[in-house]
């Protein structure tokens, strides 16, 4: 695998702009609450933006209004969908936008915050008839029925190294509505409830970057028209690591990762 010399710039001069979603209550509570308790509380499932998160997303409106936008990709998690909506709801060319939901840029699941709500509800809120058009075709191509879509994040979990975890996921897939039922099981794992490995997350990053190269190969050199990717902390953080390319096993974030703040924007080089 060819190791890149540079992966990002802390500016918006590039073709591809990665944006971390706005602040949620979960993000805020992480600073003061017990992490094990935080990970399993049902109220944080697919947590929405809080008031500060909405405000910071809206504050990016003028910033993005000055750009020609070629394409927008957004994670299926609700906080990312909201961020896309609030950033682009007043863009002068919003009627030409077709915001595509892409599952590969979803977050690494480390708590119920990264589980999704019913996708059917998200599709109702963010669809082609919304104030800004959302297109779910890529997501639907990956997951072709409602059960798979509601539990899409489970398909990225490769780190199932014991029978308890496998049984937990089996039950979850059979009855994904009853999150409350699994609090005891989740609490057993606590900080070890890391079902997607860092290596798998890194490979997801590479797959998405290859998708961008193939889909936009004719326009990648046109930096005047931006591709916007609205994603999450862990996904964007690992996307910035050069050291990850030469590591057989990735057990944690390499020390060259850049952690984006909520609603921070960088240029990603692919």
N, C-alpha and C positions, 0 to 999 in steps of 0.2 A: 504494500500500500504506500503510495506516495505521500510523504509528510509535507504539509504546506508550511511555508515560511511565515505566513501571517493569516489570521482568520477574521479579525475584526478591527474596526477603528472606532474610537469614541467620538464619532461625529455622524452627520447624516449626509456625507458627500457621496456615499456609495449607491449602488443600484438597489441592494436589498436591505431593508430596514427591519430589524427585529425590535419588537416592543413587548415589554412585560406588562401584563394586565394591571389594572388599578387595585388599590388596597381593599381587602376584605376584612371582616371582623376577625376571622381566623388569623390572618396575618398580624393584626393588631394584638390579639390575645396571646399570641405565641411569646410575646415579650414578658408577660407577667404570669401566665398560667403554667401549671404542671404539664409537661409535654405528653406524658403517658395518658393523662386524663383528656387532654385536648384532642388527641388522635382518634378517640372513639366516640365522641359525643355526636349524636344524631343531628343536632341543630347545625353542625358545620358541613353536612353533606352538600357538595357542590355549591359552596357558600357564594352568595352574591356580593357585589360591591357594596361597601358601606358608603356613607355620605362623603367621606374624604376621597374614596375611590372614584365615585362618580364625578366629583369636582375636579380631580386631577386628570381624568379622561377628557372632560370637557375643556380643560385648560390646554389640551393638545390640539383642539380644533383649529385654532388660528395657525398653529405650527404646520399642520398637515394641509391646510387649505392652500398653501403656496405651492404645493407639489402637484405635478402631473402624476397620477396614479395609474400604473399599468394593471396591477392585480393586488388583491388583498386576500390573504389566507389567515384563518382563525381557528383556534382550538375549539372542540365541541363543548368544553366546560363553560358553565354559565357566566362566570366572571370574565372570561375572554370574549364571549359573544357580546356582553354588555359593553365592554371596553371598546370594541369595534363600533358598536352602535353610537356611543356617545362621542367618539372621535370624529366620525364621518357623517353624522346626522345633518350637519349644516354645510357640508362641503359643496362648493359651487357646481361640481359635476357629479353629485351623488346619484343622479338618475341613470348615469351610465355605469355605475358600479355593479359588480356581481361578486359579492363577498363569498368566497368558497370555504366551507368547513372541511378541515383536513385532520384526520385522527392522529397522524404521525406526530403532530406538534402538541399533543396533549401532555399533561404533567406526569411525572413519575409518581406512582401511587405509594405514598408513605403514610397516609391517614385517610379518614373518611372525607376530608376536605377534597380529596382527589377522586372520590367516587362521583359518578354523575347522578343527577336527578333523572326523572323520566325524560328521555330524549323527545318523546312525543310532545311534551309540554314546551321544551326548548324550541322545537320546530315550529310550534304554533306561535311562539313569541317572536322568533327570528326566521322569517321566511321571505319568499320572493315578493310578497305583497306588503312587507314591512316598509317603514319610511325609507329605510335603506335596504336594498335587496340582498338576501342571504340565499346561497345555493348549496344544498345538501347532497348533491349528486356524488361527489368523491367519497363522502362519508358512507352513503348508501351502497356504493360499489364495494367498499370494504366489508360492510356488515349488512346483510340482505334481509334480516327480519327483526322484529321489534325486540325480542329477547336479547339477541346479539348486540343490538344497538344500545339497549339500556345497561348492558354489562360490558361495553366495548373495552373498557380499561383493563378488564381481566385478561384480555387477549395479549397484552404486553407483558404479563407477569411470567417470567421464565424461572424465577428463583424459588421453585416449589420443592424444597429439599427434605420435607418430612410428610408423613401420612396425615397429620393433623391439618396442615395447610391445604393439602389436596382435598381433604374431606370438607373443609370449610368452604373452599371455592366451589366445590360440587354443589353443596347446599345453597350457596349464594346464587349460583346460576339458576337453580330450580325455583327460588323464591326471592328474587332481588328486591321486592317491595318491602320486605320485613327487615329493615336494617337493625331495628331495636333488638331483634333476636340474637344478633351476633356480637353485641357489646362485650359479653363475657369472653368470647373467643378472641376478639380483637385485643382485649386487655391482657391476655396471656402473652401476646407477642410484644406489646409495648413498642419500644424503639426498634425491635427486631422485625417489625412488620414491614419489611422491605421486599416485596414480592417481585419487583422488577429490578434486575441487577443493573449496576452502572454500565456494564459492558453492553447490555441490551439497549439501554437508553442511548448510548453512544452510536450503536448501529442504526437506531431509529433516526438519529440526527443525520447520519451519512445517507440513509435512504431518502430522507426529505431533501437534502441538498442535491442529490442526484436527480430527484424529481424536478427540482427547480431548473437544473442545468438542461434537462431534456425538454421540459415544457416551454422554457423561455430562451432556448439556445440562440434564436435569431435576434434577440433584443438585449442580451446580457451586457453588451458594451454600451448601451444607451442609458447613461446614468441620469438623464433628465426625466425619464419615466420610472417611477419607483415601484418596487414590489414590497408590500408591507406584510410582515408576518407577526401576528399577535399571539403570543405564547406565554410561557410560564418560567418560574425561577430556575428549577432544576434543568429543564430542557435547554434554555438559553445559556445557562451557566456552563454545562458540559460542551455545548456547541462552540465555546470560545477556547477550548483547550487544545493546544498543539501536542502536548505530552501524551494525551490519550491515544493518539495515532500509533505510538510505539509501545503501548502497554498491552500485554496479553491478557492480564487480569486488571480490572479497574475496581478496586474495593472502596474507593471514596473519590471525592472530587480531586483531580490533580491540582497542584498548588499554583498553576498558571491560569486557572479559571477566573473569569470576570463575573461577579454577581451583580445582576441588574436590580436597581431599585424599582418599586412599582411605578409604572408608566415611564420608565427610562427607555430611551431609544438609542440604538447603535447601528452602524453599518456592518453587515455581515459579509465577509468575502468568501466566495465559494469557488 
